[in-house]
Amino acid sequence: MKQYHLCFGVLLVLLVFPLQKGFSQRGNLSLGLVPTYKTDGYGIQINANHYHSSTDYVQLSLASTFSKENPNSGVEFPYDDYLLGIGYFTTILTSSKRGLFFYFGGGPSVGYKHINDGETDFPFNAPEDAESSFIYGAYASFEMDFYISDRFSLIVPINGYYHFNSDLNDSTLLLGAGLRYYFK
């Protein structure tokens, strides 16, 4: 009789842990899609987060922005930024009963700046070195996360990028609002 209770207890423990993980509200991976606004342009950002705990996560971020530079009133030329950032984020304020979280983080950033559709001839006196190139630097981000359901949340990120070797606009501010999906 004792062996029966012992076997039943072990079986119960082995079943509780997988069931608990299966019925948990959120997993440790999420994916976000955020349309963004920047000065004289717009963009799109895709984020993938891996949660280490309920208070911190690592983020892989891909961003594409499209802008037009206006060096004087009669001339404008397009430039695009394609950015990859890997950062660490931590919770700075939370109200879990209301489903509201504030995160701050950042990390290194690399990318490619595509200037004037690849043309080096400008219709005005531009710097000689303003040409398309790879860029590197860092980014910092402040994110607000509002839970809508167990699987979705509304995110409002404010991202600041600084690229040391950029020929044009070495700092960029992106403002956006989008959705985040949590995998189980």
LINURWO-V563037 format. One record per helix or strand of 3 or more residues. SS is the DSSP state (alpha for helix, beta for strand). FROM is the first residue (numbers start at 1). LEN is the number of residues. Records with the same first field share a line. If there is no record, write none. Layout:
# LINURWO-V563037
SS: FROM-LEN  FROM-LEN
This chain:
# LINURWO-V563037
alpha: 2-21  116-3
beta: 29-10  41-11  56-17  75-21  100-16  133-15  152-12  171-13
